Amino acid sequence: MILEALLIGVGVTVLTGFRILREYERGVVFRLGRARKEMAGPGVAFLLPLGMDRMKVVDIRIKAIPIQPQEIITADNISIKVDAVVYADVKAPKEAVLAVEEYLDATMQLASTTLRGVLGRMDLDEILSKRDKINEEIRSILDQRTEQWGVEISAVELRDIVLPQEMKRAMARQAEAERERRAKVIAAQGEEQAARTLAAAAEVMAVHPGAMQLRLYQTLVEVSVNQNTTVVLPVPMEMLGQGSANMGPYLAQASSLAGAKQVAAAPPPPRLEAPADLPVPTYSEQGEVREAPVTALDALATLVEAARKAQR
């Protein structure tokens, strides 16, 4: 009976030494307090019973380590809040257990300080426009520091950048002004292109006069679509110039005859003479006016009245 009980106790003790590890787990075995070189892989692992072997299981899958929002003052003295996420996995489970107490917590703390240090050296515009560069720089720094822990940093991503309300309003005004500037530039470029096209069209119409007439017909067709009561027909100045050149001799002869008749029939213009009683101002030896009987307005009225009498 005693032997059977002993054998049963030994069997139970031996069975308790078996451990089952999953595919993504690795075990660091400590035998009597010393770490063994061989690690327990996935599957069944046997440990010496009675506490002689202890095993620390490490998960080697990639882990997403969130970084709490960090309040950062940028190089241009703007306070912002930034949070990020770090993707890390264990490449050397033995170093992750022996080199650091809690590799996940240590990686998170290191990522927080690195994030504040990197962003504190940059301006706000650089932070907003160069997020990929910032992610790569933080990842490189973390990877160098955590390599001795057996942890590899695969990626770092900035998730959110919280700006003050005053800065958001200022950036909105800046963006609106930029859009207005672009709109004005585009409108000016359109006017320039339209002017060049009109100049080219004018050159073509100057070479081919019939193009102007065709354009006139097209304009009449477009105007006649609506119910208009007035139609304006533009006449080129060249046509008027050509008509005047053809009728030039006739118009010159008619104008000369009409001018001669008008000269012969027109009476001589009346001669205006100033009235004898028009007062004249007198001056002193120093050149000052002693007496000014009338003003310039009175003198003009007197001359007008004399002109009327002469016409009668």
Legacy VTK file of the C-alpha trace (Angstrom):
# vtk DataFile Version 3.0
C-alpha trace
ASCII
DATASET POLYDATA
POINTS 312 float
0.000 0.000 0.000
2.748 2.405 0.875
4.594 1.571 -2.334
1.480 2.140 -4.423
0.821 5.461 -2.766
4.426 6.460 -3.349
4.224 5.511 -6.989
0.999 7.449 -7.407
2.556 10.501 -5.768
5.600 10.314 -7.996
3.421 9.959 -11.097
1.291 12.945 -10.173
4.413 14.989 -9.480
5.894 14.060 -12.838
2.671 14.920 -14.646
2.605 18.360 -13.073
5.947 19.120 -14.715
4.520 19.129 -18.220
3.636 22.468 -19.803
1.975 23.200 -23.146
3.093 26.282 -25.071
1.223 27.810 -28.018
2.802 28.556 -31.371
3.339 32.251 -30.542
4.777 31.576 -27.057
8.322 30.973 -25.932
9.445 29.963 -22.449
12.562 31.043 -20.553
13.345 28.253 -18.061
15.083 28.975 -14.735
16.602 25.888 -13.068
17.456 26.518 -9.467
17.422 30.263 -10.202
19.716 30.171 -13.239
18.414 30.730 -16.753
18.990 27.853 -19.123
20.402 28.428 -22.570
17.709 26.405 -24.246
14.283 27.954 -24.368
11.085 26.008 -24.320
9.458 26.134 -27.736
5.869 25.622 -28.814
4.342 22.284 -27.888
4.975 20.181 -24.767
7.751 21.249 -22.396
8.838 19.290 -19.326
9.930 21.055 -16.141
11.499 19.424 -13.123
8.947 19.220 -10.365
9.133 20.476 -6.803
9.994 24.015 -7.920
13.372 23.161 -9.350
12.381 24.570 -12.747
10.482 27.794 -13.252
9.369 29.074 -16.633
8.585 32.628 -17.815
6.353 32.634 -20.905
6.878 35.396 -23.442
4.421 36.320 -26.220
6.328 37.043 -29.439
3.412 38.503 -31.388
3.395 42.159 -32.455
1.773 44.311 -29.790
0.163 47.720 -30.172
1.351 49.876 -27.280
-0.766 53.034 -26.924
0.918 56.211 -25.724
-1.253 58.488 -23.625
-1.735 62.088 -24.858
1.387 64.074 -24.140
1.308 67.869 -23.659
4.167 69.271 -25.695
5.470 72.814 -26.257
6.833 73.169 -29.779
9.861 75.188 -30.843
7.615 78.164 -31.698
6.058 78.104 -28.187
2.693 76.528 -29.054
1.150 74.059 -26.625
-0.297 70.934 -28.245
-1.375 67.459 -27.186
-0.169 64.455 -29.147
-0.895 60.774 -28.732
0.606 57.879 -30.659
0.770 54.120 -30.919
3.900 51.943 -31.011
4.008 48.522 -32.685
6.627 46.249 -31.107
7.434 42.548 -30.992
9.942 40.423 -29.077
12.808 39.040 -31.126
14.914 37.733 -28.230
12.654 36.420 -25.420
15.601 35.705 -23.116
16.853 39.329 -23.206
13.262 40.596 -22.805
13.056 38.656 -19.522
16.600 39.133 -18.209
17.495 42.653 -19.384
14.385 44.551 -18.280
11.741 43.973 -15.630
8.641 44.682 -17.749
9.555 45.241 -21.364
6.090 46.508 -22.380
5.934 49.149 -19.667
9.548 50.157 -20.279
8.918 50.503 -24.015
5.844 52.668 -23.400
7.694 54.999 -21.033
10.610 55.318 -23.416
8.254 56.066 -26.320
6.546 58.847 -24.316
9.792 60.632 -23.498
11.104 60.205 -27.041
7.888 61.637 -28.474
8.125 64.753 -26.310
11.802 65.206 -27.123
11.440 64.904 -30.895
8.341 67.105 -31.236
9.717 69.732 -28.863
12.481 70.536 -31.359
10.083 71.192 -34.250
7.727 73.982 -35.253
3.994 73.425 -35.484
3.951 73.662 -39.295
6.695 71.045 -39.516
4.810 68.718 -37.150
1.630 68.984 -39.196
3.285 68.572 -42.586
6.022 65.990 -41.881
4.276 63.295 -39.877
5.904 60.467 -41.840
9.357 61.859 -41.128
8.521 62.205 -37.421
7.215 58.645 -37.245
10.381 57.272 -38.809
12.649 59.333 -36.554
10.875 58.187 -33.384
10.890 54.569 -34.577
14.627 54.700 -35.279
15.410 56.128 -31.820
13.216 53.606 -30.033
14.584 50.685 -32.027
18.154 51.556 -31.068
17.257 51.836 -27.386
15.094 48.700 -27.160
17.436 46.466 -29.153
19.298 45.566 -25.963
15.994 44.423 -24.474
15.321 42.046 -27.341
12.396 44.198 -28.497
12.052 45.395 -32.089
9.988 48.491 -32.933
8.289 47.853 -36.253
6.315 51.108 -36.557
5.309 54.308 -34.764
2.224 56.297 -35.757
1.023 59.683 -34.509
-2.705 59.307 -34.014
-4.002 62.749 -33.105
-2.671 66.290 -32.690
-4.914 68.522 -30.590
-4.458 72.260 -31.180
-5.743 75.187 -29.084
-8.965 76.815 -30.281
-7.216 80.125 -30.995
-4.718 78.357 -33.220
-7.503 76.542 -35.075
-9.235 79.843 -35.848
-5.980 81.426 -36.980
-5.227 78.482 -39.266
-8.759 78.659 -40.690
-8.280 82.354 -41.554
-4.918 81.568 -43.110
-6.398 78.764 -45.211
-9.244 81.025 -46.362
-6.810 83.763 -47.379
-4.723 81.216 -49.268
-7.786 79.968 -51.165
-8.754 83.538 -52.088
-5.222 84.208 -53.324
-5.290 81.099 -55.505
-8.693 82.055 -56.882
-7.447 85.519 -57.843
-4.327 84.085 -59.452
-6.381 81.583 -61.460
-8.773 84.344 -62.569
-5.857 86.543 -63.642
-4.305 83.674 -65.591
-7.660 83.067 -67.299
-7.881 86.736 -68.290
-4.366 86.587 -69.674
-5.110 83.479 -71.745
-8.372 84.995 -72.984
-6.546 88.177 -74.026
-3.956 86.182 -75.948
-6.680 84.179 -77.682
-8.567 87.361 -78.623
-5.367 88.888 -79.972
-4.763 85.798 -82.124
-8.374 85.935 -83.354
-7.992 89.615 -84.235
-4.882 88.837 -86.269
-6.763 86.127 -88.191
-9.701 88.466 -88.889
-7.299 91.166 -90.083
-5.808 88.753 -92.606
-9.225 87.404 -93.683
-11.842 90.212 -93.728
-14.619 87.724 -94.491
-14.190 86.252 -91.002
-15.645 89.431 -89.513
-18.769 89.083 -91.656
-19.157 85.417 -90.649
-18.769 86.395 -87.040
-21.465 89.034 -87.500
-23.841 86.455 -88.959
-23.177 84.120 -86.040
-23.901 86.913 -83.588
-27.195 87.656 -85.351
-28.166 83.983 -85.094
-27.407 83.975 -81.371
-29.353 87.189 -80.805
-32.370 86.018 -82.808
-32.906 83.070 -80.437
-34.443 85.397 -77.859
-37.469 87.585 -78.515
-35.663 90.852 -79.018
-37.233 93.992 -80.509
-33.960 95.840 -81.127
-31.044 94.514 -83.146
-27.753 96.452 -83.281
-25.641 95.872 -86.410
-22.001 96.774 -85.851
-20.231 98.226 -88.901
-16.428 98.027 -89.043
-14.582 101.314 -89.289
-12.640 99.982 -92.275
-15.856 99.797 -94.304
-16.633 103.409 -93.503
-13.104 104.364 -94.397
-13.329 102.574 -97.751
-16.692 104.232 -98.513
-15.313 107.664 -97.731
-12.297 107.000 -99.959
-14.526 106.010 -102.911
-16.777 109.060 -102.563
-13.962 111.396 -101.645
-13.857 113.453 -104.916
-17.617 113.984 -104.948
-17.761 114.999 -101.322
-14.828 117.383 -101.764
-16.400 119.077 -104.790
-19.798 119.421 -103.045
-18.243 120.794 -99.905
-16.194 123.356 -101.885
-19.278 124.620 -103.756
-21.319 124.833 -100.588
-18.521 126.681 -98.855
-18.230 129.213 -101.679
-21.970 129.934 -101.654
-21.974 130.277 -97.906
-19.076 132.704 -98.009
-20.755 134.815 -100.720
-24.156 134.927 -99.043
-23.062 135.359 -95.452
-23.120 138.997 -94.185
-20.040 140.387 -92.535
-19.924 139.788 -88.773
-20.883 142.777 -86.673
-18.108 144.773 -85.141
-18.307 145.181 -81.442
-17.158 148.424 -79.981
-16.984 149.188 -76.358
-19.390 151.961 -75.270
-17.916 155.318 -74.681
-19.461 155.560 -71.278
-17.789 152.326 -70.052
-16.060 153.353 -66.833
-12.371 152.659 -66.616
-10.631 152.173 -63.275
-7.981 154.717 -62.247
-4.674 153.891 -60.546
-2.360 155.762 -58.175
1.382 156.307 -58.565
2.069 153.218 -56.459
-0.062 151.087 -58.833
-3.045 150.733 -56.496
-6.611 150.973 -57.803
-8.175 154.252 -56.687
-11.585 153.629 -58.097
-13.163 150.554 -59.629
-16.608 151.609 -60.773
-17.672 148.229 -62.074
-16.695 144.618 -61.659
-15.648 142.180 -64.412
-19.152 140.758 -64.471
-20.660 144.217 -65.046
-18.219 144.847 -67.879
-19.114 141.550 -69.542
-22.802 142.356 -69.298
-22.172 145.720 -70.930
-20.316 144.094 -73.851
-23.127 141.561 -74.367
-25.692 144.367 -74.535
-23.544 146.239 -77.078
-23.363 143.066 -79.217
-27.158 142.782 -79.212
-27.570 146.423 -80.316
-25.094 145.872 -83.158
-27.027 142.848 -84.417
-30.259 144.863 -84.497
LINES 1 313
312 0 1 2 3 4 5 6 7 8 9 10 11 12 13 14 15 16 17 18 19 20 21 22 23 24 25 26 27 28 29 30 31 32 33 34 35 36 37 38 39 40 41 42 43 44 45 46 47 48 49 50 51 52 53 54 55 56 57 58 59 60 61 62 63 64 65 66 67 68 69 70 71 72 73 74 75 76 77 78 79 80 81 82 83 84 85 86 87 88 89 90 91 92 93 94 95 96 97 98 99 100 101 102 103 104 105 106 107 108 109 110 111 112 113 114 115 116 117 118 119 120 121 122 123 124 125 126 127 128 129 130 131 132 133 134 135 136 137 138 139 140 141 142 143 144 145 146 147 148 149 150 151 152 153 154 155 156 157 158 159 160 161 162 163 164 165 166 167 168 169 170 171 172 173 174 175 176 177 178 179 180 181 182 183 184 185 186 187 188 189 190 191 192 193 194 195 196 197 198 199 200 201 202 203 204 205 206 207 208 209 210 211 212 213 214 215 216 217 218 219 220 221 222 223 224 225 226 227 228 229 230 231 232 233 234 235 236 237 238 239 240 241 242 243 244 245 246 247 248 249 250 251 252 253 254 255 256 257 258 259 260 261 262 263 264 265 266 267 268 269 270 271 272 273 274 275 276 277 278 279 280 281 282 283 284 285 286 287 288 289 290 291 292 293 294 295 296 297 298 299 300 301 302 303 304 305 306 307 308 309 310 311
